[in-house]
Amino acid sequence: MKQKICGLLAMLLLLSGCGSSTPADTSPMSEDEITQMYSDPDSFKGRTLELYGRVFNEPEYDDDGVYFQMWGDPENGERNTIVACKDTSLKLQDDDYVHILGSVSGKHEGENALGSKITAPAIVADSVEVVTYQEACAPTLYTATVQTAAQTQCGYTVSVDSVELAEKETRVAVTVTNNGAAAFSIYDSSAKIVQNGKQFEREYNSYADYPELQSDLMVGASTTGIITFPALEKADFDITLTGSSDDWDESIAPFTFHCTFGDAAAQTQQELAAEQAAPTYMLYEGTATKSIDLSLTDTVIGSNKLWPTDTKTITTDDLSKLTQNEVAAVRNEIYARHGYTFTTDEWKIFFASAEWYHADSAYSNNMLNATEKANVDTILNYEKSAGGQQEKIRPEDMASQAALNYCQTTGWTNSRVNFVESRPAGGYYVNVMKIDDSDNSYEENYVVTVENGKAIVTGTEQLGEFTPID
């Protein structure tokens, strides 16, 4: 199958660079659709997706790119997937965990080493990032607070550095330092957790390749490792670690660490109640988008949301049913849900009427999930093309395009606009994720003036400090 993969996907890479034909639907795929793709890849040609996987077999390279097979279900070694990427500098090896952003090219058919026919979806990747097992299979859901995280007996210090709850496991990072008088060991195999009267034993994860604690630690040495347990509830619990030294005259009691989540019980109840209460959307009912001729000055959002942009993919057909104000409101609601601090009175007043909105100075675009990011791109592209609803180009769109043009001329050829806002001192803020051909990226906040039908990038502004551009 090896040469067939390379040859077929090299052709796919060439085709993906041609602009002669554009797929009818390039919208991001949901988790359910990704599952369906493995049964019928051709039905999802052109659709974009985000996927984690584990490389199996050695990748192949040629002048056009890199080609490899991966398990789309990395933990269970299932969902064979063929991937092609144009980045010839990408270094991969067997068993690497990867994060893929790309599009579906359709079904690939070939033979394995035993001559059996196999089929798998072929993906043309825009980006491939090598990640850890934890990122691919067991991302952190909650982090506990450890009370008295470092404890010392007889010069032997045991520290619990972090406690992370994931969907299928609990990770406890431990550091042991020997400033005592003899060799010292912490027995991770006898580590225990007690939560709500139930005891949990260590559960070894052979797939993760987490660092392990060293035993018989010599005087002056230290060791760090991760001990894994079964998945736990988001509720207080105790971790007990036992150890001993080679000095039998030393009496060393078990090290016990209490872990909390603040008012965990009340918070859990609130989360359960929130999950059980279906949200009410002002611009979406049943399975359809609707317009209410929303007013930015008179509307009270209350406990409602506008559109389910965090879980559903919005389309241009959806947007065509909305007014210009409603389209802009749906876009800004994506940022508002994560605490973005608006600088214009119009949006400050509008989202102040939402009970769920709380400005957060720590806001980052990284808080958006893949569906939200894709929806932002769809809405911005719709607004840029006027969507059949605007009679002239909006100054926001002119500012957005000017910032992208500036990025293009300065080498950031794959950049995208995150959002555009009016600037109190005049002009517009255009927040851009700058991306070059090597997928290096960072955010920049451009200041753009729009006058007499022309948009000019005048500088950048970070934390209120303006830097002019010559």
N, C-alpha and C positions, 0 to 999 in steps of 0.2 A: 504493500500500500504506500510505501514511502515515496517513491518517485511520482506516483499519481497525485498524492497530496500536493507536493511542491509544484508540479506542472499545472494542475487545475487552479490552485490558489494564486499562482503567479499571474494567470490569465484574469482571475477575479480582481486582483489588485490593479491591473491595467484598466479593466472596465470601470472600476470604481473611480478612477481618475478622469473619466470621460464625462462630458456634460451633455451628451446627446440625448440621453433619456433619464428622466427623473421618476422614481417610484411614486405611485399615487399616494401612498401613505408611509410617512417616515416617522410617525409618532412613537414615543417610547412604549415599550411593552410592559405589561403588568406581570406579577409573579405567576398568575394563572396562565397567561399567554405564553410565558417562557416554558412552562411545563408542557403546554400543547405543542409548542414548536418542535419538541423532540419526536413527536409523532408525525407531524406534517410541516417540515421546514419551509416548503415552497409557498405555503399560505401566508408566510410572514416576511416575504422578500421585501427588503428596503426598510423594514421596521428597525428602530434603534433599541438598544438594550444595554443594561448594566449587569455584569455577570462576574461571579467569583469562581475560580476553578483551580485544579491542581494538574500541572503538566505531567504527562507520562510519555515515555520514549524521548529520545534526544531531538531537540528542535533542528530544523533544516534552514540553511541560509543560502541566499543567492544575491545578485546585484539589486533585486527589486525589493527584498524584504526578508522576513523570518516567518516560518510556517511551523505550526506545532499542533499536537493533539492534547486535549486536557479533559479531565472529568468535570462536567458542569455541576455535579454533586460531589464536591471534593471529599467530604467526610465519609461517604459510603462507596466511593469509587464507581460512580454510575454517571450516565448521561455523556457519552462520548461526544466531543465537540471538536471541530476542525477550525483553527484560527489562522488568519494571515494578517500580518502587520507590516507596513511600509518602513518602519523604523529599523534600518539595518544595524544601528548601534546597540539595539536591545540585546542584552545578554541573559539567556535563559538556560536552565538545565533541568534534567529530569527531577520530578518531585517538588519543583518550585510551586508555591501558591501565587496566583496572579489575580489581579483585578482588571477586568476588560470593559472598555466602552467602545461600542461599535455598532454595526448593522448586519442584518441577516442577508446572506447572498443566496440562500436556498439549500437544497439537498445535495450532499456529496455522497457518491457511491464508490466503493472500492473493495479490495480484498485485504484481509489481515494476513499475518505470516503463515497461517494454516490453510489459506486458500478459501476461507469462508467469506461470503459476501456480507458487507456491513454498510449501513447508511448512517449518516450523521449530519447535523446542520453545519453549514459553513458560515463562519463569521469573518467579516473584514473589520479589523479593529482600528479605531482611531487612536486609541492609547492602550498600552499594556503596562501595568505596574506590578512589580514583584512585592508581595505583601507577606505577612506572617500567618501562621495557622490561626492565631487568635482573630485577626482581622477577617479572614476568609470564612471561618467556621464557627467561632465562638466570640463574637464582639461583646464588649462590656455593656450591660444594661444598667447596672447600678453599682456605685462604689460606697462601701461602708466606712464609717468613721471609727477608728480604733482608739479606745481609751487606754492611756498609759501604753503607748505603742512600743516603748523600749524598756525592758526589765533586766536587772543585773543581779546575779547571785554569785558570790565567791569570785568575782572578777569576770564571770562569763555573761555576756550581754546577748539577749535574744530580742530582735526587733521585728515587728510585723510592719512591713513597708506599705503594703496595700492589700485590700480585700475587695475582689471584684466578682459580682454576680453576673453570670451569663445564662442564656436560655437552657443549656444542658450541663453546665458545670459551675463550680465556685473555685476561684483562684486565690490563694493566699501566698503573697510574696514575703519571704522571711530572710533576714540577715543574721548570722551568728558571728560574734567577734570574741576571740579568746584572749583576754587579758588576765587570765588566772594563772595558776601554778602548775597545771597538768593538761594533758590532752583532753579534749572535750567533744562530746557528740550530742546532737539533737536527733532523735529517732523519728524521721518524718513518717515512717510506716505505721507508727503508733499514734499519730496525730488524730485528734478528735474534735468534732463540733457538736455542741448541744444547742438545739433550738426548739422552743415550745415543748420541752420535755422529751424530745426525740434525739437520739444520738446518731451521728453520721461519721463513718470511717473514711479514711483516705481512699480515693478512687483514682488509680493511676491512669493517665491518659497517654497511651503509647504513640498516638498520632502526632501529638503536639510538639514533642522534642523540647519541652520546657527545661530550663536548667535545674539540676538537682543539688540539694545540700550535700556537702562533703561530711563524712564522719571522721572520727579521730583527728579533730582539728588541733594542730600544734599551737603552742603558746605564741601569741603575736599575730596569728593568722585569722582570716575571716572568710566566710563563704556565704553565697546568696543562692537561693533556689525558690521554686514555686511548687507548692503542695496543692493538689487538686482534690476537690470533694464533689459529691453530687450537687445538682442545682438546689438552691435554697429559696425560701420565701424572702420577700423584702421585709424582714422583721429582725429584732435584736437576737444575737446569739453569742455564745462563748467558744473561743478556740483554746484548746489545751495541748501544749507541746511538752513532752517529757525528754529529759536528757540526763547525762551523768558524765563524770570526769574519771580519769585514771587514778585520782587520789581518793581511795575508799573512805578516808576520814571526813571527806566533805559531804555534807547533807544538802542535796539540791532538790527543792520541791518542784512540782510541775509549774510551768509558766502558763498562766491563764490570761487571755486577752478578751475584753468585752467589746463587742462590735455593735454599733447602733446606726440608725438612719433618721435621727431626730424623732419626730412624732410619727414613727413608721406605721403604727396601727391605724391612726386617723388618716394618714396619707394614702394608705392602701385602700381604705374604705372609700375615700374620695375618688381614687382611680377606678375602682370597681364600679362606683355609681356613674362615673363619666362614661365608662365603656358600655354600661347597660342603657344609658340614655342616648338615643339616637339624636345626633345634632340636627337642627333645623336650618336649612339653607334658604336664603332670600331669593337667590337667582337660579336655584336648581330644585326641581320637585320630581320625585319618583326617579325616573332615569332621563329626564329632559331638562335642558336649559330654558329658562324663561326670563323675560324682561319685566321689570316693574316700574320702568322709567325713573330709576333711582335718582334722588337729589342728594348732592354732597353736603348741602347745608341743612336740609330738613329731616333727613333720615336718622332714625335712632336704631342702631344695630342691636343693642342689648346683649342677650345671650346667644343670638343667632350668628351664623357664619354666612358668607356670601355664596361660595362655591366650593365643592370638595377637592380643592387643588392639591391637597396632600396625598390623596389616595387615587384620584381618577385623572386620566389624561384628557386635557381640554383640546378641542379641535377648532379649526377655523369655522366650521359649521356652527359650533356652539357660540363662538364669538360673534358671528354674523347676526345672531338673534338678540344681541345686547346693544345698548346705546354706547356712545363713546365714553361717557362717564362710568358706566358699568364695567366696561372692559378695563379701564384704568384702575377702578376700585378693586377688581378681582386680582389684578397684578400686584397692587400694593398690599392687598390683604395677605399675600404669601409672605411678604417681609414682616408685616405687622404681627402675624402669629408667632414669630420668633423674637419679638421685642424690638424691632427696628425703631430708632428714634427719628421721627419725621421732622423736617426743618421748615416746612411750609405750613402756614396757618390752616390752609384748606384741608390737608390730610391730618394735621394734628386734631382739629375739631371733629373731623369725620370719625376717626378711630377712637377718640376719647369717649364716644357713645357706646363703645363695645365693652361689655363687662369683662371679657377675657383679655383685653389688651393691656399689657404692662411694658412700658419702655425699659429696655435693658441696654446699659452702656457697653456690655460685653458682646453685643450682637456681632455676628459674622455670617457671611454668605455660606460658610461651611455648615451652618446649622440646617440649611435646606436639604431635604432628601432629594433623591434622583428624580422623582416625579415632579416635585416642585420646581427644580431647576429646569427641567424640560418644558414645563408649562410657562415659566417666565420667558424662555426663548420663543415659544410659540406665540405668546401674546405680543412680545416686542416685535417680532416679524410681522404679525398681523397689523399692529399699529403703524409700522413702517410702511406697509403697502396700502395703508388707509382702509383696508378691509371693505371697500365699497361704501363706507359710511361717511368719510370725511372728504370735503370738496377741495381741500388744499393741504399741502404738507404742513404738519404741525411743527412749530419751532423745536419742540422736544426731539422730534425725529431728525430734524436737521442737525441738532447738537449731537445726537447719538451717532449719526453717520460721520460727522466731522471728526469725532474722537476715534472712531474705527479707522478712518482714512489716515489719521495721524499715526496710529499704531502700525498700520501697514507700511508706511514710509519709513518707520524707524525699526523695522525688522520683526515686529510682533504680528506675524501674518495670520495667526489663527485666533485672534482675540475676539471676545464677545462682550456685549454690554450687559451688565447686571441690572442696572436701573438708572433712571434719569429723574432729577428733581430740580425745581426752581431754586436759585441761589438768592438768599436775602440781599446780598450786596449787588445783585444784578447778574443776569445770565443764567447758566444751568450747571448743576453738578452732573457729570456723566461718570458713573462708576463702572470701570472696565476690568474684566479679568484678562490680563495681557498674557498671551501664549505664543511662543515662538515655534519654529519647525521642530525643535527638539523636545517639545512639550514642557519646557521651563515656563513657569507661570507665577504671576503675583498680581494683586489688585492695585489699581491706581485710580484716584479721584480727579478727573480732569475738570477744569473750568472752561466753559465754552460760551461765547457771546453770539447772539443771533440778532443781526440788524440788517435792514434793507434786503432781506432775502438771502443773506450770506451768514454762514456759521464759521466762527474762527476759534480754534483752541488757543487760549491765552496763557494757560499755566496749569499747575496742579495745586491741590489743597489737601493737607492732612492735619487733623487736629486744630483747624482754624488758621494754620499758617499757609499763606499763599506763596507759591514759587513760580515766577513768570517763565514762559517759554519764549526764547528768542525767535 
